[in-house]
Every structure is written in C-alpha cells, then in structure tokens.
Amino acid sequence: MAGQVIYGVGKRRNYACRPLDEQALFRLGANPDRLMPLALMQGENNLSPDDLPELPLIDYELMLAHLYAGTFGSAIDQNIDCPDCGKKFSVAFSLNDWVREVRRGLAPRRDRIFDNVPYALPTRAILASVKRDRKALAHRLWQGETALRADRIAAFEAEVAKACPLLTDEIEAPCPRCGETARKRFTLRGHLATRLHTWLRTLLSDIHVLASCYHWSAADILDLPRQTRVALIDTIQLQRRRARGSH
Ligand SMILES: [Zn+2]
C-alpha cells in the first residue's frame, strides 16, 4: 500500500505501509500510534517512523485511514440508535470514498499566514507538548511577535481546522422505522482503535484456549497458520461440548 500525504515533512510526502498482522498486534497492543511506525516500509524519500510526530495531523490521519483500509478493508459499518423510537440500525459507507471527499474539500495552506502572521500546523509532537489542551494549542501554533488576540482565536482555530482537519464526521441517516434523522459522530482514529481492540481480544482468547489445552507458548501459537489455529479451536470446543453433553 503506497500513498502520498498533503504536507509531509521536509520534502518527504510518500509512504508505503504493510497491513497490520497478529504478531504486531500481540506484541504492541491495540494502539494505532504504536502500530503505525511498525507498518511503515522503508524507501528512498519515504516518510520514516521518525517523521511521524512531526507530520501535520491530517497527513497522519490519512496514513491511518490507509492502514485501516489495507488491514480491514474499505467498507465501514456503523450501528446507530434512533433518538426517537429507539430502533437500532446500521449504516455502511466506503472509507476510501469518504477520504477522497475529505481530500477534495480540503484547502491546503502552503503559506500558512493568518492576520499577516505565520503559523504552524498541529502535529502529534505539538499536541503532546500542550498536553492536548485545545486553548493552549492555538497559542502554540501562532508564531507572531505579539500574542494571538483573544477575539481572533475562534477565527484562527477555524483557519487551522480548514488547513488541517481531523478525519471525523457526523453520520446522518433516516431511521428505517420512523423516518427521523439519526446522527452519530464517527472518528477514523476512534474506529481504528475499536477494531484493533476487538481483534486483540479475539486473538488473546484463541491463544488462551490453545495454551491451556496444549501448553504451547504464545509465540508457537502465533506461528501457526490461521486456518490451523481456527480448526484446532473448533475441535477443542466441539470436544468440550460433547464432554458436557455426556454428563
Ligand atoms: Zn426511529
């Protein structure tokens, strides 16, 4: 999977990443920020793991979206609750289409000037430096000689959000039962983290079943082809059900 970000670091805007696998998930946990560096492939002029903290957030999120699609596929299903009648229903959309739309609506700011003053785009390093405090963030990005005026903060934040949006959206869909519009906030990063957690839980449960049955190590179990593992677990569960049934 290869792609190109919008701003990049220095002259580097290209990247290539491999899909996430169980070994990485088991070793590093379900944290997208720890898994992303491992997924990156080396290449001349490619973004490297060291670049990630310095990347503008939109670039980083585009890479996370790419990693998501490469690992789980581009189709996303979201469960929504109707606020009116309580019906639960699901809405499906294509991550790739959505990302394409976000890219089209984006206004990249090469000059990054606001009120005649230069500013920086938010990065993970900058976010960490202000401890994710949104108010402090605006002042940290502003690079004027004098402080950012209080009555210009909202307009400045809007400018930054346009140049460097987060991949988040309000999903709207009509309820199939009553027709009322139901909404749900979707963030790419949150959704990726949820998928990784579910995956890791299943993986750990598989490892637990095999380890307690055969006394194999986690490393040995992870080395098994997935099909073998699934077949073994099916057999173990079938046998346990039979044992229970015979009592
Ligand atoms: Zn409804």
Residues whose N, C-alpha, C, O or C-beta is under 5 A from the ligand:
A	BS01	ZN	C82 D84 C85 G86 K87 C175 R177 C178 G179 E180
